[in-house]
Amino acid sequence: MSRRAGRPTRFWEAVAIVIVKPLSLLLVKRDWRRGDLIPRQGGVIVAANHLSWTDPVLLSHYLHVNGRWPVVLAKAGLFRVPVLGYLVRSLRAIPVERGSAAATESLALAEQRLREGGCVLFYPEGTITRDPDLWPMTGKTGVARLALTTGAKVIPIAHWGAQELLPYGEKKIRLFPRKTFRALAGPPVDLSRYHGMSPDVLRDATADIMAAITAQLAELRGEKVPGARANG
């Protein structure tokens, strides 16, 4: 296994740190918990809720401080933007063509990163939540499929606060008053009972993953887990 499994070159990693770390520190205060539950080595899937276009940057900072370089799945359109496309490609992000047969290629690349020992950041909902109370919606089955195929651990991480910085549907960041970004990692989701079973168990495995993320979020918010889940 490569010593830099799943990571870009040292040059591009340094570039990202120079950009992301000061930006994150400027935008938000931090309330980060249980980063010790994130494995420091080996292929691992981080499954998180999605609240804002800003949370990939903030969550990446949290993961990096806790010893992991996040391999992020990003819209394929970003890879076609001059300069930005070269940057995200250099940072080993994975392009995602939504609503396309090419989406399977994204999962294949994610599987490759996991087998290299990388840390892949997934939003199982596939989009920013549309739930009116901002709870996670039902998840897509890609994360469960990868976990059962590769044996990689799935670490559920919930976060809260990014939606106050840039609410869904808005283009202007709300800098003041300074917001707090809260993040909480949980223990690996136990998917052992699904190993070796037919693919029709993927929805049940996905439901377990989403339940773990939701439980983490309920703890962050100091609220009870809601009964019904919105459809993604």
N, C-alpha and C positions, 0 to 999 in steps of 0.2 A: 504494500500500500504506500502510495506517495506521501512524503512528509507534508506536502501542501495539498492534500486530497480535497477536491472540491473548491479550491481557492484560486484566485487569479494570480498573476505574477506579483512579486513583491512591489514592483513599481505601481501597478494599477490598484493594488490594495492600499498602498500609501496615499494615492490620489483620492480614493474614496473616503478614507479616514479623514483626510484634511478637509474634505467638503462636508461629509455627513456629521461628524462629531461636533464641530462648532455650530453647525446649523441646528442640530437637535438640542444642544445646550442653550442656544439662543431662544428657540421657539417655546420650549416647555420646561417646567420643573419635573423631577422624576420621583416616582414611587414604584421602585422595582423590587419584586419579591421572588424568592425561591429559584433564583437562577442556578442554584446548585443542583437542581434536578435535571438540568440540560446536560446530556453526556458530552464530554469533552473530546471524545474520539469515536470513530466509526460512523457509518452511514446512519443518519437519523432524519426523521420527518418531523418538522414543526408544523402543527395544524393550529391555525388561529382564526379568530373572528375578524370581520372586515367592516370598518366603520367610516373610513375616510381615505382619500387619495394620499394623505400624509402618513398613514400608519405604516406602510412598508419601510419608509425611511426611519421612523422612530423605533419600530420593532427591530430593524436591522442593527441599530445602535445597541439595543438591549442584548441581542444575541452576540454581537461582537465582543462586548464587555464581558460576557459570560463564556468566552472562549471559542465561539463558532463563527465561521464566515457563512452568511446566509446566501444560498443559491436561490434567487428570486425568479418566479415566473412572471413575465411582463408581456403586455400586449405587443403583438408582432409589429404593429405600426410604429412603435418607438424605435425599432431596429432600422427603420427606413428613413428616420430623421437624420439629416447631416449632423455630424459631430456627436450628437446624443446617441445615435445608433451605434457608432464605433465605441463609445464609452460603455454602454450597457453590455455590448458583446464582449468587450475586454474584461468586464467584471464577472463574466461567466453566467449572466442571466440567461434564462431559457425563454425563447419566443413562443407565444401562444396565439394561434389563429382561432378565434372564437367562432363556434358554429361551423367548423370546417373539419373535413376528414383529416386534415393536417394536425388536428389537436392530438391525435394519437402519437405523432412524432414528438410532441412536447413531453408526453409521459415516458416515451422511450429515452429521451435525453435525461429526464429526471431519474429514471432507473439507473442509467449509466453513472450519473453523479453520485447516487446512493452507493452503488457498488464500488465506486472509487473511494468511498468513505466520507462523502460530503454531507452537508446539512442543508436540506431543501425546505424552503418556507412555502407552505401551501395555505391558501384560503379555500377550504372545502366548499364553501357556498358558491364560489366561482364569481362572486360580485359583491359589492357593498350591500349590506343588509337593507332590505326594504321594510323590515318589520317596524311598525310605528313606534314601538318602545325600544328599538335597537337591540333586540335579542337576536342570536344567530337563527338563520333559517335552516331548512333542510339542506343537507350537503350532497354534493356530487360524489360518485363512487370511486373517483380516481385515486384518492389518498388510500382508501382501504385496499384497493387492488394492488397498489405499489407496496404497501406494507406487507400484504400476504405473499406477494411474489418475491420480495427481496428479504423479508424477515427483519426489516429495519424497524426500530422502535418509533412509536408515534407519541410525541410530547405535545400535550394540549397546552396552549398558551392563550390566555384571555387578556385583553387590554381595554382600557377605557380612558377617554379624554381627547383622543385624536379628533373625534367628531365635533368637539367644541372649538378646535383650532381651525378646521375646515369642514363644515357640514356638507353632506352629500348634496350635490346640485348647485353649490356655490363656487365661485372662482376666486373670491377674495379671502385671504387668510385673516382670521381674527386674532391679532397679536396681543391685544390688551383687553382685560387684564391677562397676565401670563397664565397659561393653562398648566395643568398637571397631567402628565402622561403616566398612567398606572399600568403595570404589566405583572402578570402572575403565571408562573409555570406550574404545571401539575405533574404527577408521576406518569410513567408511560401507560397508555391505554392498553388494557389486557384484551388482546385479540386472539389469545391462544386457542380458544374453543373453535375458531373458524379455520384454523390451518388444516389443509388437506381436504376441505369441503368444496362443493361445487360453487361456481360463480354466483349462483342465486342467493348466496349469503351476504353479498357485498352491501346490500342496502341495510341489513342488520348491523354489520360491522361499521358502516358509515354512521348509523344512528348512535352507536356506542361512542364513536369519536366526537360527534356533535354534542352528545350529552355531557361528555367530559369537559369540552370547551365551555358549555353553558354553565356547568357547575362552578368552574373557575370564575366566570364572569359574575355569577350571582354573589360569590364571595367578595369580589372586588367592589361590586355595587352595594353590598350589604342588603340584598333583597332575596326573595324566594325565587326559585326556578319557576318560570311560567309553565302553564299546563300545555297549551297548544303551540305548535311551531309553524311559522309562516313558510310557504313554499318558495324555493329559490327560482 
